[in-house]
Amino acid sequence: TGAAPRLSRAQRRLWFLQEIAPESPAYNILCAVRFSGGLNVDTLRSALNEIVRRHESLRTCFPAAEGRPTARLLSEWALDILVEEGYRYDSSLFPIRRARSA
């Protein structure tokens, strides 16, 4: 295999921030989705995994080598979906924003 690709300044900065505060949720985006009607979980899982397969940025991690960040592209990575039956959504914690069609 060839040499690992160089990280951009922004990637190095994010890696550094993660190293000094690994538990920080600062760059995480929390999202909940409510579906109405039937949901085929296997189809949803397949669709999301296809997106991950097509986009290398979603399969790239940044481990440290000799104290410096490196980029490593994962050849395979599977997303799983947690389904909680009977979960009641608490809108006070996460207000609902409805998408509007054009």
Buried (B, 14 or more C-beta within 10 A) or exposed (E): EEEBEEBEEEBBEBBEEBEEEEEEEEEEEEEEEEEEEEEEEEEBBEEBBEEBBEEEEEBBEBEEEEEEBBBEEEEEEEBEEEEEEEEEEEEEEEEEEEEEEE
